[in-house]
């Protein structure tokens, strides 16, 4: 896991990649991000090609009895909620970002690497909240954003998310002296959504 100092560096690097230029990002920033990220565990790369996430809640127990002066009384206990994410242990949190290597074993053999960049309240592959930085043999190739399509079958939704090209790397692009990070306003994802449109 990155140290505290490295987390500040990674947060600044990701901010520049996402919020910097409209259609390009600094090659040096993407290379630094890959260098600072912990290498994925080889056994984890042999994972199944899907992720598993469950969220739910259970109601608390109900107690009933008699109370003096009130008669029959029934009290509902506190409910409990639970959540499980098969990828949660493989994610690094830096600032407002969650970062994760997501290349499979076979992609790694071909020299491919992918770092998923997700806003803290977002999910991987979510339209307007996540992106994927793609590498070939350690060199950044492109940054992809996601577009989602939802189909409802009764009360259930099937969500299909696909990556679309967004930004390309540029060598030796200077960092502007008056560079400011403009965080997107509202829940629509701002810069991410503009890229996915």
Beta strands, then each sheet from edge to edge (+ up, - down):
strand 1: 24-26
strand 2: 53-58
strand 3: 62-67
strand 4: 71-76
strand 5: 80-85
strand 6: 92-94
strand 7: 97-101
strand 8: 112-119
strand 9: 130-136
strand 10: 139-153
strand 11: 156-170
sheet 1: 1+ 11+ 10- 9+ 8- 7+ 6-
sheet 2: 2+ 5-
sheet 3: 3+ 4-
end
